[in-house]
């Protein structure tokens, strides 16, 4: 998102239709929309264009000015950050509910912040219902009846909020690398995002499932641009009850498709669970490159040191547990749990303290380069000539001959095999080829795909002879 774009910030109390208006203005389905209040919590960013004028749109969580504790307080703080940078603030109110004291409190809060709001009276579905607008002139002089769901009145609202903006197309460009942060609830995904971008972009709370919408942040680091997508914690199906939680899980898996690389975050102080492995399989099956991030490494080390102290023999010296020693014991256990991701690098970090997070950018760059790597056909076939193909063939199988191999595409790297086989190669033989290929070329972090051109089965001799006699 270009930093020079004017910012339009959408605010309002819970469940007045802010996210529906955000989706309408940006032409996307970025923000989750349900009848449950309090769905949006973090700031959600999008880009829009109206009559040749490009601008940034920011969706904020439902604001309750007097409730400053816990998550509502964090929502208010996130909204303040967006409001401070806003070129225009659109306060959304509910025309069907009428003017309520909370709307007036929020309008006063905005004026104290130096922003006079443009009032969007939502849920006015046709010109016949414009009488619902009159009470809201108490909040400001610019009041517009709209239906965010059906589009009524949105054109007039856009004319008003963009009239002072300079004309010109957006200078936006796609980031070099898109990274989705995935994992189960409460493993530190939002803390890691904030650490990587150097700002509090996501609300961090001890309450599992705090993040519901996908938080999209573009940063520049060492001349490259990175888009980080912080997704909602993916719960087990049986543990997902609220509609908002179900939608969050669906959206998290959908946003994974937008990414090049998945940072799979697990809690090192707890260890890898079967649910972590299930989430990892989503990333691998979707063809994303994967980096395993074992977060809360400081807590894991502290727990190991405390356990060693408890096991101290009477009169003997306590066992000294150092980070390298714990790493040498811990990494094989992680590998065992993620057997299907032998190619994924493992990084041990503490997102809270920032310890070892600096290594992540270098790992991301390495994995992104491997994902886009292309090997020439000549180089591949020189590699093929060096491979003992008989080593991967089981005694009961037909001897495999691979005439040649070529790379069909990248991201992920996909190779076409021309063989003497009339049936697809067994997955174990494909794994054998993959291991040999990885030993020769750097495909760190990225899955490898094989497709096979099968040899056409010749008609059986007896059948051919019968046809000839006829």
Secondary structure as UniProt FT lines:
FT   TURN            3..4
FT   STRAND          6..11
FT   TURN            14..15
FT   HELIX           18..26
FT   TURN            37..38
FT   STRAND          44..50
FT   TURN            51..52
FT   STRAND          53..59
FT   TURN            65..66
FT   HELIX           70..84
FT   STRAND          88..94
FT   TURN            95..97
FT   HELIX           101..112
FT   TURN            113..114
FT   STRAND          118..122
FT   HELIX           127..138
FT   STRAND          143..145
FT   TURN            148..150
FT   TURN            152..153
FT   HELIX           154..162
FT   TURN            163..164
FT   STRAND          177..182
FT   TURN            185..186
FT   HELIX           189..197
FT   TURN            208..209
FT   STRAND          215..221
FT   TURN            222..223
FT   STRAND          224..230
FT   HELIX           237..239
FT   HELIX           243..256
FT   TURN            257..258
FT   STRAND          261..267
FT   TURN            268..270
FT   HELIX           274..285
FT   TURN            286..287
FT   STRAND          289..295
FT   HELIX           297..310
FT   TURN            314..315
FT   HELIX           323..337
FT   HELIX           339..341
FT   TURN            342..343
FT   STRAND          345..348
FT   TURN            351..354
FT   TURN            356..357
FT   HELIX           358..371
FT   HELIX           377..385
FT   HELIX           389..392
FT   TURN            395..396
FT   STRAND          402..409
FT   TURN            410..413
FT   STRAND          414..419
FT   HELIX           427..440
FT   TURN            444..445
FT   STRAND          449..453
FT   HELIX           461..469
//
